Amino acid sequence: MRADTARYDSAMPSSPSLLDRYRAVRARTQALADPLTAEDQVIQSMPDASPTKWHLAHTSWFFETFVLESTVPAYRHFHPAYRVLFNSYYQSVGEQYTRSQRGMLSRPTQAEVQAYRAHVDRHVEALLEKEPDLDARVRDVVTLGLHHEQQHQELILTDVKHLLAQSPLLPAYREREAPPRRVAPSLSWVAFDEGLRQVGHTGQGFAFDNEGPAHRVFVDAFELASRPVTNGEWLEFVASGGYEEPGFWTSDGFAVARTRRLDAPLYWLRRDGAWWVQTLAGPEPLRPEDPVVHVSWYEADAYARFAEARLPTEAEWEIAAREAPVAGNFAEGEQLHPRASAARAALDQLFGDVWEWTASPYTPYPGYRPPSGALGEYNGKFMANQMVLRGGSCATPESHIRPTYRNFFYPDTRWQFAGLRLARWQARRLAPGAQRAEGERSSEN
């Protein structure tokens, strides 16, 4: 897949109809829910997560509210109460059910939510069968709804992982064979010269509104690590007392680390003196070669200081990503866990495996204006107190990601598949446009 092209399903034809795209995305969401019991689908393990049943209903609510209501004459809602129950945060639409209490909704039942999805699907599919006659606005909103649902596909996996990790049984979401062991590529540094560069979406293919407008930024010469930080490297941080050393941490970060008694990434477990990690396939011994995952921005920033480096800005990351192959573990694969790469590209795993924290706060680009109406609440109102992540993860659909994609979370967030890649200021200038991998550092333990 070209890094600058938005696709929907790598198994589908190169130019599927909007109806085919709709059916593929909706079927994929259902497939992610299928391994779960009815009990699994109703529980909310923390306020930041949502039950799978709620995700299934909310994604249907999106199409009902933003497509069917305004497009299908005399459309009849499946249930009038669902307008409130499954509204996430759209104040312009109306009232919302309290987010932290979504796990209290034993009713509607799982079967009723499935009937709701089927009801919405019948009406949307009937509408899309007339695609050549559809208004461009309707096509655009359906396309947005499909990418919105892909975001919730990822959330289903992250939320289920957090839920299952609360059980002393540490059950698996889905069994799978352990992948072959690999040696992580040695870490090297890829250098980029200073200059005026363009970042942001240029208007080709789908993008969320927060990815534009395209604009120019000046970047100083910098170097980016050839791969993400590994578990083995993070073990050095743990063993050296990195979680107790305030010199590595921001003030807020160290306060969070002490208050929550952090001493390792989320889902790391101690068993008989050895580290294990909880995965969606159940617990497994920690593999030093795999990318570290489930760390907060605070932890990532502290580790970068420990490693005498820093986190890249999102502009630096995007400049590098435009020249990197789209390769890595995505949600379409069998692992659903970040793994060491078999590739040896100059810049490896920029896409897939782990979202990569950047040093950039989530703020609007120059000239940004949110869309009018309720859909203007999709991204713009969250541009405060959050940090940007780039690249996608093993829980992200491959067709959903692109170099300009801006994910964002609060700096203490750990339940997402988030890791990091180091950056540093370039030690010396290079000729314009030149790049060079240098400074080999072994990752073996």
DADA-V789527 format. One record per helix or strand of 2 or more residues. SS is the DSSP state (helix for helix, strand for strand). FROM is the first residue (numbers start at 1). LEN is the number of residues. If there is no record, write none. Layout:
SS | FROM | LEN
SS | FROM | LEN
This chain:
helix | 18 | 17
helix | 38 | 5
helix | 52 | 20
helix | 82 | 4
helix | 99 | 6
helix | 110 | 19
helix | 131 | 3
helix | 136 | 30
strand | 187 | 6
strand | 195 | 5
helix | 209 | 3
strand | 215 | 5
strand | 222 | 4
helix | 231 | 9
helix | 246 | 3
helix | 251 | 9
strand | 268 | 4
strand | 274 | 6
strand | 282 | 4
helix | 297 | 10
strand | 310 | 2
helix | 314 | 8
strand | 355 | 7
helix | 374 | 4
helix | 380 | 3
strand | 386 | 5
helix | 398 | 3
strand | 407 | 4
strand | 418 | 2
strand | 422 | 4
strand | 437 | 5
